[in-house]
Amino acid sequence: MYDDEDLESIRQAGEEWEAESLEPTLEAHGERKDRFATISNLEVDRLYTPEDVSDLDYLEDLGFPGEEPYTRGPYPTMYRGRTWTMRQFAGFGTAEETNERFHYLIDEGQTGLSVAFDMPTLMGLDSDDPMSEGEIGKEGVAVDTLRDMEILFDGIDLEEISTSFTINPSAPVIYAMYVALADDQGVPREKIRGTLQNDMFKEFIAQKEWVIPPEPSLDLVTDTIEFSTEQTPKFHPVSISGYHIREAGSTAVQELAFTLADGFGYVEDAVDRGLEVDEFAPRLSFFFNCHNSFFEEIAKYRAARRIYARVMDDWYDAERAESKRLKFHTQTAGQSLTAQQPLNNVARVTIQALAGVLGGTQSLHTNSFDEALALPGEKAVRVALRTQQIIAEESGAADIVDPWAGASPSRR
């Protein structure tokens, strides 16, 4: 973006700045610590200049929002068209109790539902199974039957709401229940909107919830992709999830690498099944963590879009733009929350949520300040939701398409 003469002038000015401004200040006052690094332990330079992006090809590496390689966002208007989906994760106790919380969140302005299931449901166990004792409704809602699903969505029009299901080994069963409920409501299957996590690779890597071995687990994921492509074209049959990998202790770079590798694994299995990449790839979605290193997280999302677009084009011969757009949900970092002085978590969550927005997320969950202690209470949930609404309506962050403009993910 800069010619050699420009770069040389900037380099000389930088040397003068170091000699005349920086060195006297360092000698007199020093700096706060010897080493500055992100949470992922990547060192951060004191200052960045155009020299750091001198080999950047603006159109090839950044482009414009809504155009390849999608570094600057998957859609031309981004949040000027509509803001991200505010999808607070919720679920506890019985279907009746969680339905009540859903209605509360919708009344408070939430724009998408996200269902948390209890451990027995996640593992495909009924509540009356002896192995379920002590776990029923503890960290999510218990759903054993279609009747539970009917109660869970009582008074909620499936044609009007988008629903995300955080469930994996038993995901095809929950998906079948949701489709059956839509049929019962008279909602055409092609109008159902939402996301099924259904990411078994991530389970074997990080979260460790599985029922059957890897190969048959992958078969079920691909079965779901195939069925959804034909029957529910607005529904995302798999959410390739880096969130749990990060929560299990990975760095930002490792989170991104494993998540993209998992996604490409699903693409390859579906292609091997005989599916055309441009038939199913537009319905794939991703799920990322957002931690405290503000700039690192934003760079992670921008890098993810660019890598995905190029690999889908070069490796899998995707032709449709929708097949190369990486779309993702973001959740703020659970591991960053503290039980001590829990109100401080509001500040942490706000910083993380803003990074997700500036990184171009399509939907967002903000953790509640009391989640290091227990399932969130109504006051904490309301503050978490209001955090998103204030960012959307009062900060100005949603008014500019990609405020980061020429920023590029580091190549080092």
RODO-2510 file (C-alpha; in nm, 4 decimals, decimal comma):
residues 412
     n   res          X          Y          Z
     1     m     0,0000     0,0000     0,0000
     2     y     0,3048     0,2233     0,0334
     3     d     0,5856     0,2718    -0,2174
     4     d     0,9520     0,2419    -0,1221
     5     e     0,9925     0,6168    -0,0868
     6     d     0,6986     0,6393     0,1551
     7     l     0,8320     0,3513     0,3645
     8     e     1,1810     0,4986     0,3797
     9     s     1,0431     0,8335     0,4984
    10     i     0,8369     0,6594     0,7656
    11     r     1,1377     0,4501     0,8704
    12     q     1,3565     0,7591     0,9091
    13     a     1,0847     0,9406     1,1040
    14     g     1,0524     0,6374     1,3297
    15     e     1,4245     0,6378     1,4035
    16     e     1,4076     1,0067     1,4909
    17     w     1,1119     0,9407     1,7207
    18     e     1,3036     0,6642     1,8977
    19     a     1,6097     0,8839     1,9495
    20     e     1,4385     1,2119     2,0399
    21     s     1,1183     1,1038     2,2161
    22     l     1,1238     0,7373     2,3156
    23     e     1,4758     0,6895     2,4535
    24     p     1,4712     0,9944     2,6875
    25     t     1,1321     0,8831     2,8219
    26     l     1,2492     0,5257     2,8775
    27     e     1,5625     0,6477     3,0503
    28     a     1,3670     0,8752     3,2801
    29     h     1,0615     0,6610     3,3522
    30     g     1,0998     0,3140     3,2005
    31     e     0,7960     0,0995     3,1167
    32     r     0,5523    -0,0971     3,3286
    33     k     0,7106    -0,4385     3,2739
    34     d     0,9845    -0,6124     3,0786
    35     r     0,7630    -0,8084     2,8438
    36     f     0,4244    -0,7376     2,6883
    37     a     0,2251    -1,0300     2,5499
    38     t    -0,1278    -1,1434     2,4758
    39     i    -0,3091    -1,4087     2,6784
    40     s    -0,1857    -1,6535     2,4127
    41     n     0,1727    -1,5490     2,4993
    42     l     0,2386    -1,3719     2,1695
    43     e     0,4679    -1,0759     2,2204
    44     v     0,3275    -0,7344     2,1398
    45     d     0,5509    -0,4708     1,9831
    46     r     0,5674    -0,1247     2,1329
    47     l     0,4559     0,0452     1,8129
    48     y     0,3270    -0,0512     1,4706
    49     t     0,3702     0,1444     1,1476
    50     p     0,2957     0,0918     0,7762
    51     e     0,6253    -0,0970     0,7617
    52     d     0,4577    -0,3866     0,9449
    53     v     0,2083    -0,4278     0,6602
    54     s     0,4342    -0,3212     0,3755
    55     d     0,3802    -0,6492     0,1896
    56     l     0,0019    -0,6307     0,2252
    57     d    -0,1985    -0,6367    -0,0951
    58     y    -0,5086    -0,4398    -0,0028
    59     l    -0,7473    -0,5989    -0,2506
    60     e    -0,6027    -0,9505    -0,2261
    61     d    -0,5632    -0,9658     0,1522
    62     l    -0,8361    -0,7310     0,2749
    63     g    -1,0752    -0,6398    -0,0015
    64     f    -1,4124    -0,4887     0,0865
    65     p    -1,6850    -0,6080     0,3239
    66     g    -1,8983    -0,8781     0,1670
    67     e    -1,6337    -0,9658    -0,0924
    68     e    -1,3537    -1,2206    -0,0913
    69     p    -1,1528    -1,2905     0,1129
    70     y    -1,4091    -1,1521     0,3621
    71     t    -1,1408    -1,0238     0,5996
    72     r    -1,3512    -0,7125     0,6503
    73     g    -1,6761    -0,9002     0,7113
    74     p    -1,9072    -1,1461     0,5367
    75     y    -2,1701    -0,8894     0,4325
    76     p    -2,1459    -0,5478     0,2596
    77     t    -2,3551    -0,3538     0,5118
    78     m    -2,2768    -0,5587     0,8261
    79     y    -2,4525    -0,4036     1,1286
    80     r    -2,5834    -0,1056     0,9320
    81     g    -2,8160    -0,3602     0,7703
    82     r    -2,9095    -0,5280     1,0966
    83     t    -2,7264    -0,5891     1,4196
    84     w    -2,5970    -0,9278     1,5265
    85     t    -2,8409    -1,1758     1,6803
    86     m    -2,8449    -1,1339     2,0574
    87     r    -2,8626    -1,4971     2,1588
    88     q    -2,8333    -1,5501     2,5348
    89     f    -2,7635    -1,9100     2,6389
    90     a    -3,0363    -2,0284     2,8786
    91     g    -3,1686    -2,3487     3,0276
    92     f    -3,2205    -2,5005     3,3713
    93     g    -3,4554    -2,7286     3,5630
    94     t    -3,7697    -2,8318     3,3841
    95     a    -3,8985    -2,7390     3,0412
    96     e    -4,1595    -2,5179     3,2116
    97     e    -3,8929    -2,3201     3,4015
    98     t    -3,6779    -2,2687     3,0947
    99     n    -3,9806    -2,1657     2,8860
   100     e    -4,0482    -1,8975     3,1452
   101     r    -3,6886    -1,7727     3,1147
   102     f    -3,7172    -1,7731     2,7332
   103     h    -4,0239    -1,5514     2,7460
   104     y    -3,8492    -1,3201     2,9930
   105     l    -3,5478    -1,2826     2,7635
   106     i    -3,7646    -1,2254     2,4557
   107     d    -3,9602    -0,9582     2,6445
   108     e    -3,6302    -0,7929     2,7404
   109     g    -3,5240    -0,7695     2,3762
   110     q    -3,3315    -1,0900     2,3019
   111     t    -3,3519    -1,1674     1,9312
   112     g    -3,2606    -1,5384     1,9262
   113     l    -3,2909    -1,8345     2,1614
   114     s    -3,0037    -2,0596     2,2682
   115     v    -3,0867    -2,3765     2,4604
   116     a    -2,8643    -2,5186     2,7349
   117     f    -2,9348    -2,8847     2,8100
   118     d    -2,8532    -3,0762     3,1277
   119     m    -2,5850    -3,3451     3,1280
   120     p    -2,8204    -3,6452     3,0958
   121     t    -2,9824    -3,4910     2,7869
   122     l    -2,6399    -3,4076     2,6423
   123     m    -2,5372    -3,7712     2,6870
   124     g    -2,8623    -3,9172     2,5516
   125     l    -2,9939    -4,0364     2,8892
   126     d    -3,3499    -4,0068     3,0170
   127     s    -3,4056    -3,8326     3,3477
   128     d    -3,5182    -4,1591     3,5115
   129     d    -3,1967    -4,3406     3,4161
   130     p    -2,9937    -4,4299     3,7285
   131     m    -2,6881    -4,2589     3,5735
   132     s    -2,8820    -3,9293     3,5629
   133     e    -2,9235    -3,9071     3,9381
   134     g    -2,8044    -3,5753     4,0772
   135     e    -2,7633    -3,4140     3,7342
   136     i    -3,1216    -3,3537     3,6202
   137     g    -3,1763    -2,9889     3,5310
   138     k    -2,8515    -2,8848     3,7017
   139     e    -2,6608    -2,7135     3,4211
   140     g    -2,9367    -2,6952     3,1627
   141     v    -3,2888    -2,8090     3,0891
   142     a    -3,3951    -3,1736     3,0901
   143     v    -3,5544    -3,2805     2,7597
   144     d    -3,6525    -3,6472     2,7415
   145     t    -3,9505    -3,6509     2,5071
   146     l    -4,1276    -3,4585     2,2344
   147     r    -4,3701    -3,3397     2,5009
   148     d    -4,0800    -3,1706     2,6833
   149     m    -3,9897    -2,9955     2,3576
   150     e    -4,3510    -2,8785     2,3173
   151     i    -4,3478    -2,7313     2,6686
   152     l    -4,0062    -2,5729     2,6144
   153     f    -4,1362    -2,3726     2,3165
   154     d    -4,4907    -2,3158     2,4369
   155     g    -4,6105    -1,9772     2,3110
   156     i    -4,3059    -1,9334     2,0855
   157     d    -4,3587    -1,9265     1,7085
   158     l    -4,0816    -2,1279     1,5426
   159     e    -4,1322    -1,9342     1,2194
   160     e    -4,0466    -1,6087     1,3978
   161     i    -3,7560    -1,7131     1,6199
   162     s    -3,4095    -1,8508     1,5494
   163     t    -3,2999    -2,1209     1,7939
   164     s    -2,9541    -2,2552     1,8702
   165     f    -2,9102    -2,5961     2,0356
   166     t    -2,5881    -2,6609     2,2259
   167     i    -2,5874    -3,0382     2,2078
   168     n    -2,3649    -3,2935     2,0378
   169     p    -2,3876    -3,6770     2,0757
   170     s    -2,7673    -3,6659     2,0900
   171     a    -2,7996    -3,3674     1,8554
   172     p    -2,9806    -3,5615     1,5781
   173     v    -3,2537    -3,6611     1,8254
   174     i    -3,3080    -3,3037     1,9498
   175     y    -3,3073    -3,1831     1,5884
   176     a    -3,5710    -3,4437     1,4992
   177     m    -3,7858    -3,3252     1,7916
   178     y    -3,7551    -2,9624     1,6762
   179     v    -3,8553    -3,0532     1,3201
   180     a    -4,1502    -3,2536     1,4546
   181     l    -4,2540    -2,9560     1,6692
   182     a    -4,2398    -2,7275     1,3658
   183     d    -4,4547    -2,9766     1,1738
   184     d    -4,7045    -2,9737     1,4607
   185     q    -4,7107    -2,5908     1,4625
   186     g    -4,7686    -2,5890     1,0891
   187     v    -4,4371    -2,4166     1,0192
   188     p    -4,2918    -2,5263     0,6826
   189     r    -3,9579    -2,7004     0,7294
   190     e    -3,7927    -2,4675     0,4810
   191     k    -3,8676    -2,1750     0,7166
   192     i    -3,7115    -2,3199     1,0318
   193     r    -3,4120    -2,1086     1,1387
   194     g    -3,1445    -2,1921     1,3907
   195     t    -2,8270    -2,3845     1,4601
   196     l    -2,7445    -2,7316     1,5873
   197     q    -2,4011    -2,7549     1,7471
   198     n    -2,3553    -3,1204     1,6461
   199     d    -1,9735    -3,0874     1,6435
   200     m    -1,8332    -3,4247     1,7422
   201     f    -1,4710    -3,3556     1,6429
   202     k    -1,4588    -3,0886     1,9120
   203     e    -1,5972    -3,3326     2,1665
   204     f    -1,3117    -3,5769     2,1121
   205     i    -1,0596    -3,2904     2,1231
   206     a    -1,1814    -3,0866     2,4193
   207     q    -1,5223    -3,1250     2,5800
   208     k    -1,5140    -3,5076     2,6049
   209     e    -1,8873    -3,5741     2,5708
   210     w    -1,9431    -3,8662     2,3362
   211     v    -2,1557    -4,1787     2,3198
   212     i    -2,0106    -4,3679     2,0228
   213     p    -1,6625    -4,3730     1,8612
   214     p    -1,5359    -4,1111     1,6124
   215     e    -1,6262    -4,2770     1,2803
   216     p    -1,9959    -4,3437     1,3531
   217     s    -2,0148    -4,0038     1,5244
   218     l    -1,8937    -3,8413     1,2030
   219     d    -2,1469    -4,0452     1,0042
   220     l    -2,4278    -3,8966     1,2157
   221     v    -2,2985    -3,5427     1,1656
   222     t    -2,2917    -3,5928     0,7900
   223     d    -2,6361    -3,7571     0,7986
   224     t    -2,7682    -3,4436     0,9653
   225     i    -2,5972    -3,2166     0,7125
   226     e    -2,7466    -3,4189     0,4286
   227     f    -3,0993    -3,4197     0,5726
   228     s    -3,0893    -3,0505     0,6626
   229     t    -2,9664    -2,9530     0,3148
   230     e    -3,2759    -3,1152     0,1680
   231     q    -3,5375    -3,0411     0,4346
   232     t    -3,4418    -2,7324     0,6393
   233     p    -3,2302    -2,5090     0,4115
   234     k    -3,2357    -2,2130     0,6546
   235     f    -3,1117    -2,4237     0,9468
   236     h    -2,7410    -2,4680     1,0263
   237     p    -2,6877    -2,8420     1,0875
   238     v    -2,3467    -2,8048     1,2517
   239     s    -2,1715    -2,5286     1,4458
   240     i    -1,7994    -2,5964     1,4326
   241     s    -1,6907    -2,4919     1,7773
   242     g    -1,3623    -2,3501     1,8952
   243     y    -1,5175    -2,2142     2,2136
   244     h    -1,4719    -2,5341     2,4127
   245     i    -1,1193    -2,5847     2,2791
   246     r    -1,0269    -2,2403     2,4138
   247     e    -1,2010    -2,3047     2,7451
   248     a    -1,0002    -2,6281     2,7735
   249     g    -0,6779    -2,4256     2,7678
   250     s    -0,5775    -2,3572     2,4079
   251     t    -0,4301    -2,0331     2,2809
   252     a    -0,6163    -1,8167     2,0311
   253     v    -0,4017    -1,9550     1,7494
   254     q    -0,4660    -2,3156     1,8551
   255     e    -0,8386    -2,2470     1,8872
   256     l    -0,8503    -2,1144     1,5328
   257     a    -0,6326    -2,3915     1,3875
   258     f    -0,8244    -2,6809     1,5418
   259     t    -1,1638    -2,5276     1,4639
   260     l    -1,0901    -2,4682     1,0968
   261     a    -0,9360    -2,8157     1,0661
   262     d    -1,2545    -2,9649     1,2143
   263     g    -1,4667    -2,7683     0,9680
   264     f    -1,2657    -2,8852     0,6714
   265     g    -1,2981    -3,2418     0,8011
   266     y    -1,6773    -3,2153     0,7882
   267     v    -1,6592    -3,0671     0,4389
   268     e    -1,4442    -3,3563     0,3179
   269     d    -1,6729    -3,6215     0,4663
   270     a    -1,9813    -3,4617     0,3115
   271     v    -1,8082    -3,4414    -0,0271
   272     d    -1,7049    -3,8069     0,0060
   273     r    -2,0706    -3,8853     0,0757
   274     g    -2,1511    -3,7399    -0,2658
   275     l    -2,2845    -3,3994    -0,1618
   276     e    -2,1963    -3,0965    -0,3715
   277     v    -1,9964    -2,8472    -0,1682
   278     d    -2,2079    -2,5532    -0,2848
   279     e    -2,5234    -2,7316    -0,1696
   280     f    -2,4291    -2,7678     0,1978
   281     a    -2,1381    -2,5314     0,2716
   282     p    -2,3562    -2,2164     0,2952
   283     r    -2,5261    -2,3720     0,6007
   284     l    -2,2071    -2,4419     0,7953
   285     s    -2,1426    -2,2077     1,0857
   286     f    -1,8703    -2,1567     1,3450
   287     f    -1,8557    -2,0745     1,7154
   288     f    -1,5625    -1,8902     1,8716
   289     n    -1,4515    -1,7784     2,2141
   290     c    -1,3717    -1,4167     2,2916
   291     h    -1,1119    -1,3620     2,5629
   292     n    -0,9525    -1,0564     2,7205
   293     s    -0,6735    -0,9778     2,4702
   294     f    -0,8815    -0,7296     2,2741
   295     f    -0,6665    -0,6870     1,9628
   296     e    -0,5700    -1,0541     1,9404
   297     e    -0,9334    -1,1642     1,9369
   298     i    -1,0304    -0,9212     1,6609
   299     a    -0,7314    -1,0342     1,4518
   300     k    -0,8342    -1,3977     1,5096
   301     y    -1,1778    -1,3454     1,3572
   302     r    -1,0423    -1,1557     1,0577
   303     a    -0,7796    -1,4237     0,9946
   304     a    -1,0443    -1,6974     1,0245
   305     r    -1,2566    -1,5477     0,7476
   306     r    -0,9637    -1,5028     0,5132
   307     i    -0,8224    -1,8527     0,5651
   308     y    -1,1644    -2,0148     0,5277
   309     a    -1,2475    -1,8313     0,2056
   310     r    -0,9193    -1,9253     0,0419
   311     v    -0,9263    -2,2901     0,1482
   312     m    -1,2882    -2,3399     0,0420
   313     d    -1,1934    -2,1952    -0,2968
   314     d    -0,8550    -2,3607    -0,3487
   315     w    -0,9091    -2,7021    -0,1880
   316     y    -1,2793    -2,7731    -0,2357
   317     d    -1,3617    -2,5746    -0,5507
   318     a    -1,6465    -2,3862    -0,3888
   319     e    -1,8032    -2,1451    -0,6370
   320     r    -2,0888    -1,9764    -0,4515
   321     a    -1,9964    -1,6761    -0,2407
   322     e    -2,2140    -1,8178     0,0395
   323     s    -1,9922    -2,1277     0,0495
   324     k    -1,6825    -1,9195     0,1247
   325     r    -1,8270    -1,6823     0,3841
   326     l    -1,7315    -1,7882     0,7347
   327     k    -2,0197    -1,6949     0,9641
   328     f    -1,9814    -1,7348     1,3367
   329     h    -2,1350    -1,7019     1,6805
   330     t    -1,9303    -1,5619     1,9674
   331     q    -1,9506    -1,6236     2,3403
   332     t    -1,7488    -1,4317     2,5938
   333     a    -1,4879    -1,6314     2,7860
   334     g    -1,6242    -1,8348     3,0750
   335     q    -1,2754    -1,9057     3,2086
   336     s    -1,2101    -1,5328     3,2482
   337     l    -1,4906    -1,4909     3,5042
   338     t    -1,4088    -1,4773     3,8739
   339     a    -1,6223    -1,5755     4,1709
   340     q    -1,4454    -1,3052     4,3731
   341     q    -1,5847    -0,9539     4,3193
   342     p    -1,8240    -1,0865     4,0516
   343     l    -1,9419    -0,7414     3,9422
   344     n    -1,5974    -0,6921     3,7869
   345     n    -1,7046    -0,9563     3,5342
   346     v    -1,9347    -0,6965     3,3767
   347     a    -1,6279    -0,5016     3,2614
   348     r    -1,4564    -0,8161     3,1330
   349     v    -1,7643    -0,9246     2,9395
   350     t    -1,8098    -0,5775     2,7896
   351     i    -1,4525    -0,5707     2,6545
   352     q    -1,4894    -0,9220     2,5136
   353     a    -1,8293    -0,8490     2,3586
   354     l    -1,6973    -0,5354     2,1898
   355     a    -1,4081    -0,7369     2,0446
   356     g    -1,6581    -0,9867     1,9044
   357     v    -1,8587    -0,7055     1,7453
   358     l    -1,5524    -0,5330     1,5985
   359     g    -1,4428    -0,8745     1,4721
   360     g    -1,7685    -0,9045     1,2787
   361     t    -1,9646    -1,1735     1,4651
   362     q    -2,3090    -1,2773     1,3398
   363     s    -2,4500    -1,3574     1,6834
   364     l    -2,3336    -1,3051     2,0379
   365     h    -2,3815    -1,4414     2,3886
   366     t    -2,2579    -1,2291     2,6768
   367     n    -2,1887    -1,4202     2,9983
   368     s    -2,3641    -1,3101     3,3144
   369     f    -2,1548    -1,1686     3,5969
   370     d    -2,2599    -1,4407     3,8427
   371     e    -2,1831    -1,7445     3,6257
   372     a    -1,8671    -1,8326     3,8200
   373     l    -2,0991    -1,8957     4,1140
   374     a    -2,4134    -2,0548     3,9723
   375     l    -2,6622    -2,0502     3,6871
   376     p    -2,7323    -1,6818     3,6170
   377     g    -3,0110    -1,4998     3,7946
   378     e    -3,2552    -1,2660     3,6221
   379     k    -3,0699    -0,9474     3,7226
   380     a    -2,7387    -1,0807     3,5905
   381     v    -2,8990    -1,2032     3,2659
   382     r    -3,0587    -0,8637     3,2120
   383     v    -2,7259    -0,6831     3,2618
   384     a    -2,5585    -0,9238     3,0152
   385     l    -2,8250    -0,8584     2,7536
   386     r    -2,8202    -0,4833     2,8167
   387     t    -2,4427    -0,4901     2,7590
   388     q    -2,5046    -0,6065     2,4026
   389     q    -2,7843    -0,3563     2,3504
   390     i    -2,5697    -0,0653     2,4733
   391     i    -2,2872    -0,1671     2,2383
   392     a    -2,5370    -0,1864     1,9514
   393     e    -2,7299     0,1316     2,0230
   394     e    -2,4991     0,3671     2,2118
   395     s    -2,1322     0,2963     2,1360
   396     g    -2,1304     0,3673     1,7615
   397     a    -1,9533     0,0357     1,6982
   398     a    -2,2436    -0,0860     1,4850
   399     d    -2,2574     0,2281     1,2725
   400     i    -1,9442     0,1737     1,0635
   401     v    -1,8794    -0,1237     0,8390
   402     d    -1,5509    -0,2683     0,9690
   403     p    -1,4041     0,0199     1,1726
   404     w    -1,0698    -0,1636     1,1606
   405     a    -1,0320    -0,0666     0,7941
   406     g    -0,6803    -0,1580     0,6774
   407     a    -0,5812    -0,3627     0,9814
   408     s    -0,4504    -0,7059     0,8854
   409     p    -0,4010    -1,0220     1,0925
   410     s    -0,0320    -1,0644     1,1695
   411     r     0,1629    -1,2990     0,9448
   412     r     0,4449    -1,3568     1,1900
***
